[in-house]
Amino acid sequence: MKQFMNEDFLLETPTSRELYHNHAAKMPIIDYHCHLVPEMVANDHKFKSITELWLGGDHYKWRAMRTNGVEEKYCTGEETSDWEKFEKWAETMPYTFCNPLYHWSHLELKTAFGITKQLSPKTAREIYDECNEKLQQPEFTARGLMRHYHVECVCTTDDPIDDLRYHKETRESGFEIKMIPAWRPDKAMNIEKADYPEYIAKLAEVSNVEINHFSDMVDALKKRHDFFSENGCRLSDHGVEEFYDDSYTDSQIEIIFEKALRGQQLSVSEVRQYKHAFLRVCGEMDAEADWTQQYHYGAIRDNNTLMFNRLGPDTGFDSIGEFNTARALGHFLDELNKEGKLTRTILYCLNPGANEMLATMIGNFQDSTCPGKMQFGSGWWFNDQLDGMTRQLKSLSVLGLLSRFVGMLTDSRSFLSYPRHEYFRRLLCNLLGNDVENGLLPNDQETLARMVEDISYNNARRYFKFY
């Protein structure tokens, strides 16, 4: 019987172990999509407890606790203490056997704190106290944890109206790890939201552009896009339910936009027309700036109205959606491509049923401007775990070039999420190693080593043009 989470965790063969320990493990981390709070990096935030660091904002853990019958006050309540919340998480942990949280949590305890005990009600107080004691040490601040995990660069997720002052402060402080903004204009796209006029007013203020028409908003966004470029931004990111193929004219989009500014109700068709036009404009901006564009699609958000009204978005009430979007996606990419405005693109799907569709869709628009110009993104959200990542890698392997893949990201708000890169790299090495051992790949150590190091780090470094 193998020991749980030993040094060869997930590595089933000698070749897998060779590839991981001698190649993947040594590579730095480029975390090109995350949700870290820039202020915490700028101020080198010191965490008051393991609860703040580990449970604050982690809707994965909250969902598990709710499923285990834990009262909401122990997840998001302000009236309960850090210890009480941690205790309830420890009570839930033994019930997460076979859930990715069991692996993630113990890998985080091991790699950050050197704790190899399993978290349970019996060990909760001991682990809580040991973590909190270590969090008082300078190497356990926000920046210290980034250094600990050999992070080289992170890309945060930022709204066009953000002033990016914390990115500037971090850059000017001499911190050796790059923190780069990434452009996330979802609020400017989501015209159906009740607060849309208020958002446009804020965009007008920060851009110093009077916005009365759609063309004015495009001008304002372009000014902010340029501002982001000046501050090192090289990526955009869009969170969309699906892709849109609804035809429109410029005059129709102007009418739709002006109706939204007046607070008038829009039809479903109008919303879809507007989002189609908006995404196309953004794609053209990204191409002009030589950015990479990312699309995360397929989530149905805020399903629980009562809890949304109480807690707001991103609190654990989203799920995988079902959308028949292949044709619309193909047309959208083709429109940009015909005009020479299709930049480097990463497509992420939340529904793994779309894996093969995306893996084949990217092949339609590859070209000589960049190896792997079109990317099928890593397993996202509910899929960034053993089965989901395996399925994504296998789909990409069969239908594309795995060797050109830009690899893993955390997609997280937590400074303890970097072991997801280790988890991914172990899985990658195990898949390759098993194929070698089974005679499906040659034992070409030079090619295998280069492939592992490229997917872990080198491909991303070349692809995103951060340096």
N, C-alpha and C positions, 0 to 999 in steps of 0.2 A: 504494500500500500504506500502510495506517495504521500509525503507530507504536504499539508495544505499551504499553498502559496510560497513554496521554496524558491530558490534562485532560478530553477528551471520551470517555473510556473508557465503553463500553456505550451511548453516546448517538448514535443513528444519524441524527437529523434536527434541523433548526434549532429546531423546537418543543421537542423533548426537551432540547436544550442550554439553551434559555431557561428551561424549567421547573426544571431541576436547578440551574444556576449561580445563578439569581436568586431561587430560592424554597426548594427542598429543602435545599441545602447550608448555608444560614444557620440552620436550625432546630436548637435544642438537642436533646440525646438524653435520653429517658426510657427507661432499660433496665429494664423492669418484670419481667423474669425472667432471673436470672443465678445463677451458682454461685461468685461471688467469695468469697474467704476474708475474713470481716469483720475478723479480727485484722490482716490485712495493710493494710487501710484505716485502722484505728484507729492502728496504729503507723507509718503512712506508710512501708511496707516499701521498702527499697532492695535492688534485685536485684543479685546478685553477678555475673551474666553473662546474656547473651542466651539461653543454654541454659535457665537457670532460668525466665526470663520466657516463653520461646517454646515450649520442649519439655516442661517440667515439668508433668505431669498431662494433656498433650494427647493423648488416645487417638486422635484423627483422624490425627495425624502418626505415632503408633506403628503404627497399622494399615497405613499406607502403607509404612513402613520394613519391617515384617514381610513384607508382600507382595513387597517388593523383595529379600527374602532376607537382611535384616540380622539379626544375632544379637540376642537379647533383652537382653543386657547393655548394648547401646547405646541401648536404649529406656528400660528401667526399672532397669537395674543400678546398684548403688551403688559398684561397684569401678571403673567407667570414669569418666574425667574429663569435664568439661563440653565441652572441645574435641573429644574423641573422639566424643561424642554428636552435637555439631553437625556434625562432619565427615561422619558417616554420614547425617545428614539432608540435607546439601548433595549428597552422592552420589545420594541418592534423588530430589531435586528435579527433575532433567531427565526422570525417568521419570513424573512426575505431569502431564505435558502432557495437557490435556483433563480433568483431575481438578480439582474446586473448590479443592483445596489450592494449586494453582499461582497462581490468582487471589488467594485470601485472603492467602497468604504474601507475595507481592510488593506487595499493597496495604498490608499492615502495615509492611513495610520502608520503603515510600515515605512513608506518612503519619506514621509515628512517627519515623523516623530520616533521612528525606530521601534514602534510597538507591534509586536507579533501576536499578542493575545487576541482572542476573538471577543468582540464586543457583545455583551449580554448583561442582564440585570446583575449578575454576580460580579462582573468586572467593571461595571459602569463607573463607580466612584473612583476606583483606582485609575482608570484611563482618563477620566475627566480631570482629575487633579494633576496627573503627569503631563497631559497636554497643556493645561493652563500654566503650569510651572515653566514649561519650555517656551510658551508664548511670551513670557516676560523677557526672554533673551533677544538681543538685537537681530540675530539672524532669522527670527521668525516674524518679522514685519512683512508688509506687502512686498517690498523690494527684496528683502532677504529670501523670501520663498521663491521669487522669480529667479534669483541667482542660484538657489539650491537646486532647482530643476533644470539648470543649464538653458534657460530661455534666452534667445537672442533677439526676438522681435515679437511683439503682439500688435494686433489690429483690433481696436475697439469698435463699437458700433454707435454711430453718432448722427444725430438729426441735422439737417441743413441749417437750422437756426442756432446750433451750438456755437459758442464763441471759441472753443478749442483752447481755452486759456490753460487748462491743466496739461494738455499736450505740450504747449509752449514752455510752461514752467518745468516740466519733466525734462524736456530737451535742454533747456538752459541750465539745469542743475548739474549737468555732467553725468547723469545716470547712464551707465554704459549699455543698458538694454533699450532698444528702440520701442517707443509706443507711438503707433501711427493711427490716425483716425481713418475710419471707413464710412462712406456716405450712405445713409439709410433714409431715403426720402418717403417712407411709407405714409407719413401723416399728410404730405402734400398730394399723395395719390388717392387717399381714402376719402373721396369727395362725398360719400354717403353718410359720413359721421356728423353728428349734430354740432360738434364744436369746430367744424371745418372753417367757417368764416373767421373764428377767433385765431385759428392757426395761421391763416393767410395774412391776417393783420400783423401777427408777429413776424412772419417772413418779410412782409413789406418793411417793417421797422428795421430789422437787422440788415437788410439789403439796400435800404434807402431807395427803394423803387415803389412808386405808387401803383398798386395792383387793382385794376378795375376789369381787366380782360385776361383771358388765358395767355395771350402773348406777353402781357406784363409779367405774369407769374413765371413764364419760361425765362424772361430776362432776369428776374430776381433769382431764380434757381441757378442760372448760368453764373451770376456774380458769386453766389455762395460756392458753386462748384469750383470756380477759379480760386476762391479763398481756401478751400480744402486742399487743392493742389499745391498752393503756396505753403501749406503746413504739412506737406509730405504725403497726403492721401494718394493712394494708387488703386483703391478698390471701391466699388459700390456694392450695395447689397439690397435686395428687394424681397420683402415677405409678401407673397401673393397666394391667394387660395388656389388660383388656376391661371392659365394664360388666356388671352382674349383675342378673338378673331372677328369682332363686330366691326363692320365697315363704318366709316364716318367721313364727314367733310370738315374742313377748318371752321366753317361757319356754324356747324352743329356743335362743335366742341366749345366755341365761344358762347353760344346760347346756354349750353349745359353748365358751364363754369359760372356765368352770370346768375343763373337760377340758384346755384349753390350758395353764392355770396349773399343772395337775398334770403336764404334760409328756406327756399322752396323744396318741396318733395321731388325727388328724382325717380324716374322709372328704373327698373332693373336694366333695361336696354341702354338707357342713358349712362348709367354707372359703368357698364361694361365698355361702351364706346369711349368714355373718358379715360378709363384705365388703360385701354389699348393705346390711345394717343399719348398718354403720359409716359408709359413705359418705352414707347418708341422714341420720344424726345430724349429721355434719359439715356437710352442706348446710343443715340447719336452723340450726346455730350461725352459719354465715356470713351467712345471711339476717337473723338477729336482730341481728348486728353491722354489717350493711350493708357487708360485704366483697364483693369479687369472688372467685369461685371459678374455678380453672383445672384442667383435666383433660388430662394427657398420657397417651395410651393407644396401645397397639399394639406395644410393644417386647417382644421375647423376650430376656431378659437372661442373662448368665453361661453361655453355651452351651458354653464350653470348660472342662470341669471341672478339668483339670490346671492350667490357667493361673489359674482362679479360686482354687484352693487355694493357689497360689503368690503371687498378686498381690492377690486380693480383687476387689470389684466396681469398675465404672467404669474399666476398664483396656483396653477395646477389643475385647470379645468378646460384644457384643450385636448384634442384627439386627432387621430388620423382621419383624413377625409378621402372621399372617392370622387375623382373627377376624370372625365374623359377628355383629356386636354392635348393629346398627341398632335392632332391636326392643327390646332390653334398655335401650339408651340412651334411646329414646323414652319407655318406661315409667318409667324413673328420673326423667327431667326432669318428666314429667307428674305423678308422685306429689308432688314438691315443689311444682309449680305449683298443683295442686288445693288445697293447704293454704295457699297464699299465701306459700310459703317458697322460691321460686326466685329467687335473687339474680342479679346480673350474672354471666355465665358465659362462659368462653373454652374452646373445645374444640380440641385439637390431635391430629392423627393422624400416626402414623409411616408408615403405608402409604398412599401417594398414591392408591391405588385407592379409598380411602374419601373422597376430596375432595368429590365431588358429594353423597355421603350427608350429610356434615357441613354442607355449604353449604345443603342443603335442610332439614336437621333444625333448624338455628337459627331458620329462618323460622317454625317451628311455635309458638315461644314468645316472639316479640318482643312488646313492649307499650309503652304510653305513658310508663312510668316513666323511660325512658332511651333516647335514640337508640342503636341498635345494641346493645341490652342483651345479646343473645346474639351471640357472636363466633365466627367460624371462624378459629382462630389461625394465625399465620404458619407457613410451612414449617419443620418442626421436625427437628433432628438431621441425619439423612441427606438431608433435603429443603431445608435452608437454603443452597441454592446456585442457580445461574442457572435450571436447568430446573425444580427443585422449587418455587422461589418463583414462577416464571412460571405454573406449573400451578395453584398455590394462588390466585394473584391472578385468573387467568382464571375459575376455578370460582366464586370469590366474586363476580366481576363479573357473570357470567351469571345467577347464582342468588340474589344478594343485593344489598346496596348497598355497593360498594367505598368510596364516599365516607365511610362511617361506620366504616371499619376502623381499629383502634387501632395498626396498624403493626408494626414490627420489634422484635426483642429479640436479645440475644447468646446466651443459654442457655450461657454459657461461664464457665470459671474463670480465663480469661486477661485481663490488663489491656491486651492488644493486640488484643482481639476487636472493639473498637468500629467498625472499618471495615466490619463486616457491616452496620451501619446505612447507611453510605455506599453500599455495594454494592446494598442493597435500594432505596434512594432513586433511584439511577441507573436501576435496572431499572424501577421504577415510572414514572419520568419518560419512559423510552424507550417503554414500552407506550402511555402516553397520547399522547405526541408522534407516534408512528407512526400511531395511529388518527386524529389530527387531519390529518396529512399525506395520509392515504389517504381522507379525506372521511368517515370513520366517526364522527367527533365534530366539532362546530363549533369554530372557532377563537375560542372565548370565553375570552380570557386571564384575566379576573377569576375566572370559575368554576374554570378549570383551576388557577390559582395557589392559590386557597383550598383546593381539593381536595388538592393536593400538600402544602401546609403542614399541613393537618388530619391527613392520614394519617401524615406524618412526625413530628408532635409534638402538635398541638392536641387531637386526639381522645383521645389517651392522657391528657393533662393533665386533661381534663374527666371522663373515664370513671372513673379510679381514685380520684378525690377525695383526692389526696395533700396538697392545699394548702387 
